[in-house]
Every structure is written in structure tokens, then in C-alpha cells.
Amino acid sequence: MTAATVIVGGVAVNVPDILNEASDTQKVANLRQIATALELYYSYNDTYPKTNFEGLISELSEGNYLGSLPTTPEKYEYQGLNAGEGYILKTLLETPDSHYSESNYCQTPYYCLKM
């Protein structure tokens, strides 16, 4: 595997690293969007969904809590906690030493949101 490096303004830039960081940024933004939809769901139902990630997206979408996401479910995990009183959302980061892994409920290379 070869790494593509580009010189921009006298600075060497590793293209795969930039693409991986962009992918991580999108994954984290998606998790935050899902977390917002979960809070809205909770405000109407007094519980979080008790399902897997695919079921979660279906339930949130059908209830108009969430629009569609531009990625596949394999990149994310959902786990309901405490009989519907909490949850963990999880995604695998492309860049394990990303700044997203600094304050996190999961071990690197994952990023999690926990309620």
C-alpha cells in the first residue's frame, strides 16, 4: 500500500490521513445527530429504544425523530442500558489517535457517546 503525499504551500500533506480524519468527523457528527434524535424520542416516550442499531434507525426514522444517515449500519453500534434509561452509541474511528478519542467512554480506536 502506498501513501499519497501532496505538497501544499510548502507543507507535505498525507492524503489518506486527511480522508480518514474527514470520515471520523462525519461518523462523530452522525452519532451526535442520532443522540439528539434519541433525546427527542425519550422526551415523548420516557424510555430509550430497546433494539439493535438497525432497529434503532428504523424506529427513529419512522417516528420522524431522525432523517436518513449517509452511511451504513455496520459502522455504528447501539446498546440500550438500564432497561431503557440510558444508551451507548459507538463507532470505529479510522484514525485511532484522532482528537475524538481523547474524552471518550470507549477504548481507542472507538468513539462512544453515553447517556
Residue pairs with C-beta under 8 A, 6 or more apart in sequence:
3 14
3 15
3 16
4 14
4 15
4 16
5 12
5 13
5 14
5 15
6 12
6 13
6 15
7 13
17 95
20 94
20 95
21 94
21 95
21 98
23 94
24 93
24 94
24 95
24 98
24 100
24 111
26 70
26 71
27 71
27 75
27 76
27 91
27 93
27 111
28 91
28 100
28 111
30 69
30 70
30 71
30 76
30 91
31 76
31 89
31 91
31 111
31 113
32 113
33 66
33 69
34 56
34 57
34 60
34 66
34 69
34 76
34 78
34 89
35 89
35 113
35 115
37 60
37 65
37 66
38 48
38 49
38 60
38 65
38 87
38 89
38 115
39 115
40 65
41 48
41 49
41 59
41 60
41 63
41 65
42 48
44 63
47 83
47 84
47 85
48 80
48 81
48 84
48 85
48 86
48 87
48 115
49 55
49 56
49 59
49 60
49 78
49 80
49 84
50 80
50 83
50 84
51 59
51 78
51 80
52 78
53 73
53 76
53 77
53 78
54 73
56 78
57 66
57 69
57 73
60 66
61 67
61 68
75 91
75 92
76 89
76 90
76 91
77 88
77 89
77 90
77 91
78 87
78 88
78 89
78 90
79 87
79 88
79 90
80 86
80 87
81 87
81 88
86 114
86 115
87 114
87 115
88 105
88 112
88 113
88 114
89 112
89 113
89 114
90 106
90 110
90 111
90 112
91 110
91 111
91 112
92 109
92 110
93 100
93 101
93 108
93 109
93 110
93 111
95 109
96 108
96 109
97 108
98 111
100 111
101 108
101 109
101 110
101 111
104 110
104 111
104 112
105 112
105 113
105 114
106 112
